[in-house]
Amino acid sequence: MTTSPPTVAIIGASADRSKYGNKSLRAHQAQGFRVFPVNPKGGEIEGLPVFRSLGEVPTPLDRVSMYVPPAVGLAMIEEIARLKPAELWLNPGSESDELYEKATALGLNVIIACSIIDIGTTPTEFGD
């Protein structure tokens, strides 16, 4: 029996290796995730094509991990809900009461914590 690797969209992915939006991308890759960086600037990060919007990601998502301010998350929450990821991770700095309430009202499984630590590593392992 073959199992496909888990999928994750990193919202706020960054080419700057000192930013958490980059460390998370590298950490998830290192743990075997199929990673989809999302940033309106597009381009390429760590050898991966960057999707300008979540709607461009070509596969169902197990996890969406946010590294953007809560206001940006609020603007995207309806789109995230339509994709029905198994988990929505609001990493430190991306969470707010309003975003949490809206996401849970839309039926999302919201986790407010560091997704890098959840997968068994730490941000410091991915220093710039």
N, C-alpha and C positions, 0 to 999 in steps of 0.2 A: 504494500500500500504506500503510495506516495502522498506526501503532504506538502502543500505549497508554503513558502515562507509567509509569515504574517506581514501585513502591509501597514504603512504609516505615512500620513501626510504631515509634513512639518510646516506649519503656517508661520511665516516670518523667518524662513530659512535665510541664512546670510552667508556670503562668501568670506566674511571676516571671521577668522578662526578663533578670535577671542570672545565672540558672541555666542550666547547659549543656543541661538537658532542654527549655528554651525556645529557646536559641540553635540547637540542632540542628533543631528543628521549623522555625524560620524559614529556616535555611540549606538544608535539603532542599527546602522550598517554592520558594525562590529558584532552585534548580537544576532545577526542573521535576518533582520527585517528587510523587506523590499521598501525602499524609501522614496517618497515623492516630495521633493522640495517645492514649496509654494511661496512665490514672491511676485508682486506685480511687475517688477523690473525684468523678470524672465532671465534668460541666459543659461549659465551652467554653474553649478556649485559642486565642488569635490568630484568632478567628472560626471555628474548627473544633470540631465536636462531639468530646468526649472519651469514649473507650470505657473502661468500668470494668474490663474484662478483655480479654486478647488474643483470647479466644474470641468476643467480640462483633464483632471486625473483619470486615467483610463481603466480603473479597476475598482471593485468594492474595497472599502477600507476597514481594517480591523480597529485602527486607532487614528485619531486626529490629535496632534499635539500642538498647542498654541504658544507662540513666543511673540505676541503682539499686544499692544495696550488693549484694555477692556473695550474701549470704544470701537476699535477695529473688529474685535471679536463679536460685538453686538451687531455690527453691520453685516457680518458673515454668518450669523447663527442660523438663519432660515435655510441658507444653502447647505450648511453642515447637516442640519436636521433632515433635509431631503435625501442626503447620501446615506443616512442611517449607519454611521460607524458604530462598532461595538462599544468604543470608549472615546470620550472627549476629555483630553487632559488639559487643564488650565494650570500652566506652570507658574511659578512665582512671578508676580508682576503682570500677569495676563488676566488674573481673576478679579471679579467684583461681584457683589451681592446681586446686582441687576443682571449680569451675564449668567450667573449660576441659576437664578430664578427663571429666566427666560429659557435657558437650555433645558432645564428639568421639565418645565411646562411643555416643551416640545418633545418630550419623551427621551431625551438623550441621557446616557449613563455618564454623568460628569464626575471626574476625579480631580480634586484640587490638590496637587502634589507635583513633585519633580518627576517627570517621566524618565529621565536619565537614571535616577536612582532606582526607579521601579524595575528597570530591566537588568539590574544587577551590576551597575557600574557607578562611577561618580563623574561629575563635570571636570574635576581636576585631572582625571586620567586623559582628558582631551584638551590639555592646555594649548594655547596658541603657539 
